């Protein structure tokens, strides 16, 4: 008998607890998942239970853990922090799991990467390509042939029309809409409720209807 995946969630905040609920539902359907608990840097949480799962310790917990069947998923919403944690996990030779809600709709002709979190009521349509270490929160829709880059966090209620390109490390605020064929450059931030009708350059912060660039985040381009 194949041993189920033993999943540790990196980050014991609200986002991590939401991911735990997705994994619980996923386990009911696939029966191939066991939740081990959380790893978090906050020492005051160590040894406690959150939503019925233990906070196992900080990153040092992996040094003595049984690695057989062990996988992790990053539950940190900030793209830059997520990238740092993923790089640390790769150096530690950890494997990555996906958390995919059974209430999401994924086209069989869409591509889904690793370390991905897909919340309930997400729709990913034909030809879409979802990269690695991405969060698609509640009610996100990704239309045909759109591409979402690694480490991107897309918040609830965002809608990407067809042939949209979202670069690596973007943070897309709640309720944003992006029209057909537009691109959002790498490591950009879109404010909640923005409507994107033209391309947004990399390292930008853009807000409003229509979305306008209000800042270039030069520190991210270094």
C-alpha positions as CSV (number, residue, x, y, z in Angstrom):
1,X,0.0,0.0,0.0
2,X,1.3,3.5,-0.9
3,X,2.0,5.7,2.1
4,X,0.0,8.9,2.0
5,X,1.6,12.3,1.7
6,X,2.4,13.8,5.1
7,X,2.0,17.5,4.7
8,X,3.4,20.3,6.8
9,X,2.1,23.8,6.4
10,X,4.7,26.6,6.6
11,X,3.1,29.4,8.4
12,X,0.5,29.1,11.2
13,X,-1.4,32.4,10.5
14,X,-4.9,32.7,9.2
15,X,-3.8,31.9,5.7
16,X,-2.2,28.7,6.9
17,X,-5.3,27.7,8.8
18,X,-7.4,28.2,5.7
19,X,-5.1,26.0,3.7
20,X,-5.4,23.4,6.4
21,X,-9.2,23.3,5.8
22,X,-8.6,22.9,2.0
23,X,-6.3,20.0,2.7
24,X,-8.8,18.4,5.1
25,X,-11.4,18.5,2.4
26,X,-8.9,17.2,-0.2
27,X,-8.1,14.3,2.1
28,X,-11.7,13.3,2.4
29,X,-11.9,13.0,-1.4
30,X,-8.4,11.5,-2.2
31,X,-7.6,9.8,1.1
32,X,-3.9,10.3,0.2
33,X,-3.1,13.1,2.6
34,X,-2.2,13.2,6.3
35,X,-1.8,16.7,7.9
36,X,1.2,16.7,10.3
37,X,0.8,20.3,11.5
38,X,2.4,23.8,11.1
39,X,5.9,25.0,11.2
40,X,6.2,28.6,12.2
41,X,9.0,30.9,13.5
42,X,6.9,32.3,16.3
43,X,8.2,30.5,19.4
44,X,5.1,31.4,21.5
45,X,3.1,29.1,19.2
46,X,5.3,26.1,19.5
47,X,3.7,23.2,21.2
48,X,0.2,24.7,20.8
49,X,-2.7,23.5,18.7
50,X,-4.4,25.7,16.1
51,X,-7.7,24.4,14.7
52,X,-6.8,20.9,15.9
53,X,-3.3,20.8,14.4
54,X,0.0,21.1,16.3
55,X,2.5,23.8,15.8
56,X,5.5,21.5,15.5
57,X,8.3,24.1,15.9
58,X,10.4,26.3,13.7
59,X,12.5,25.3,10.6
60,X,14.8,23.2,12.8
61,X,12.0,20.7,13.2
62,X,12.9,19.3,9.8
63,X,16.4,18.4,11.0
64,X,15.1,15.5,13.0
65,X,11.8,14.8,11.3
66,X,11.0,11.5,9.4
67,X,11.2,12.7,5.8
68,X,9.5,9.6,4.3
69,X,6.4,10.9,2.4
70,X,6.9,14.4,3.9
71,X,5.9,17.4,1.8
72,X,5.4,21.0,2.5
73,X,3.2,23.9,1.3
74,X,4.0,27.6,1.9
75,X,1.2,29.5,3.6
76,X,2.7,33.0,3.4
77,X,0.9,35.5,1.2
78,X,3.7,37.9,0.6
79,X,5.4,36.9,-2.7
80,X,8.9,38.0,-1.7
81,X,8.7,36.1,1.7
82,X,7.2,33.0,-0.1
83,X,10.1,33.0,-2.5
84,X,12.7,33.1,0.3
85,X,10.9,30.2,2.2
86,X,10.7,28.1,-1.0
87,X,14.5,28.7,-1.7
88,X,15.2,27.6,1.9
89,X,13.0,24.5,1.4
90,X,14.9,23.6,-1.8
91,X,18.2,23.8,0.0
92,X,16.8,21.6,2.7
93,X,15.7,19.2,0.0
94,X,12.1,19.3,0.9
95,X,9.3,18.3,-1.5
96,X,6.2,20.4,-2.2
97,X,2.5,19.6,-2.1
98,X,-0.5,21.2,-3.8
99,X,-3.6,22.2,-1.8
100,X,-6.5,22.1,-4.3
101,X,-10.1,22.5,-3.1
102,X,-12.5,19.8,-4.5
103,X,-14.9,22.8,-4.9
104,X,-12.6,24.3,-7.6
105,X,-13.0,23.7,-11.3
106,X,-9.8,23.0,-13.2
107,X,-9.9,22.3,-16.9
108,X,-8.1,19.1,-17.8
109,X,-6.3,21.1,-20.5
110,X,-4.9,23.6,-17.9
111,X,-1.4,23.2,-16.5
112,X,-0.9,23.5,-12.7
113,X,2.5,23.7,-11.2
114,X,3.8,22.6,-7.8
115,X,3.3,24.2,-4.3
116,X,0.0,25.7,-5.6
117,X,-2.9,26.6,-3.4
118,X,-6.3,26.7,-5.1
119,X,-9.3,27.8,-2.9
120,X,-13.0,26.9,-3.3
121,X,-14.9,28.2,-6.3
122,X,-11.8,29.0,-8.4
123,X,-12.2,28.4,-12.1
124,X,-9.2,27.7,-14.3
125,X,-10.1,27.3,-18.0
126,X,-8.7,25.6,-20.9
127,X,-5.1,26.3,-21.9
128,X,-4.3,28.3,-18.8
129,X,-0.9,27.9,-17.2
130,X,-0.5,28.3,-13.5
131,X,3.1,28.4,-12.3
132,X,4.7,27.2,-9.1
133,X,4.1,28.4,-5.5
134,X,1.0,30.4,-6.4
135,X,-2.2,31.1,-4.4
136,X,-5.5,31.5,-6.2
137,X,-8.0,32.6,-3.5
138,X,-11.7,32.2,-3.2
139,X,-13.7,32.9,-6.4
140,X,-10.7,33.7,-8.7
141,X,-11.3,32.9,-12.4
142,X,-8.5,32.4,-14.9
143,X,-9.8,32.4,-18.5
144,X,-8.5,30.5,-21.5
145,X,-4.7,30.6,-22.3
146,X,-3.8,33.0,-19.5
147,X,-0.5,32.6,-17.7
148,X,0.3,33.2,-14.0
149,X,3.9,33.4,-13.0
150,X,5.6,31.8,-9.9
151,X,5.1,33.1,-6.4
152,X,2.1,35.2,-7.4
153,X,-0.7,35.7,-4.9
154,X,-4.2,36.4,-6.4
155,X,-6.7,37.5,-3.8
156,X,-10.5,36.7,-3.6
157,X,-12.8,37.6,-6.5
158,X,-10.1,38.5,-9.1
159,X,-11.0,37.8,-12.7
160,X,-8.4,37.3,-15.5
161,X,-9.8,37.4,-19.0
162,X,-8.4,35.3,-21.8
163,X,-4.7,35.5,-22.9
164,X,-3.7,37.6,-19.8
165,X,-0.1,37.3,-18.6
166,X,0.7,37.8,-14.9
167,X,4.5,37.9,-14.3
168,X,6.4,36.3,-11.4
169,X,5.8,37.5,-7.9
170,X,2.7,39.7,-8.4
171,X,0.2,40.5,-5.7
172,X,-3.2,41.1,-7.1
173,X,-5.7,42.8,-4.8
174,X,-9.2,41.6,-4.0
175,X,-11.8,42.1,-6.8
176,X,-9.4,43.2,-9.5
177,X,-10.4,42.6,-13.1
178,X,-7.9,42.3,-16.0
179,X,-9.3,42.5,-19.6
180,X,-8.4,40.3,-22.5
181,X,-4.7,40.2,-23.6
182,X,-3.3,42.5,-20.9
183,X,0.0,41.8,-19.2
184,X,1.1,42.6,-15.6
185,X,4.9,42.8,-15.2
186,X,6.8,40.8,-12.7
187,X,6.8,41.7,-9.0
188,X,3.9,44.3,-9.4
189,X,1.1,45.0,-7.0
190,X,-2.5,45.8,-8.0
191,X,-4.7,47.5,-5.4
192,X,-8.1,46.0,-4.5
193,X,-10.8,46.7,-7.1
194,X,-8.4,47.8,-9.9
195,X,-9.5,47.4,-13.5
196,X,-6.6,46.7,-15.8
197,X,-7.3,47.9,-19.4
198,X,-3.6,48.3,-20.5
199,X,-0.3,46.6,-19.7
200,X,1.3,47.3,-16.3
201,X,5.1,47.4,-16.2
202,X,7.2,45.3,-13.9
203,X,7.9,46.4,-10.3
204,X,4.9,48.7,-10.3
205,X,2.1,49.5,-7.9
206,X,-1.1,50.3,-9.8
207,X,-4.6,51.2,-8.4
208,X,-7.9,52.5,-9.6
209,X,-10.4,52.3,-12.4
210,X,-8.8,52.1,-14.9
211,X,-5.6,51.0,-13.1
212,X,-2.8,53.6,-13.1
213,X,0.7,53.2,-11.9
214,X,1.4,55.3,-8.8
215,X,4.8,53.9,-7.8
216,X,7.8,52.0,-9.2
217,X,9.2,49.6,-6.6
218,X,12.9,50.1,-7.5
219,X,14.1,48.0,-4.6
220,X,12.5,44.9,-6.1
221,X,14.3,45.3,-9.4
222,X,17.8,45.1,-7.8
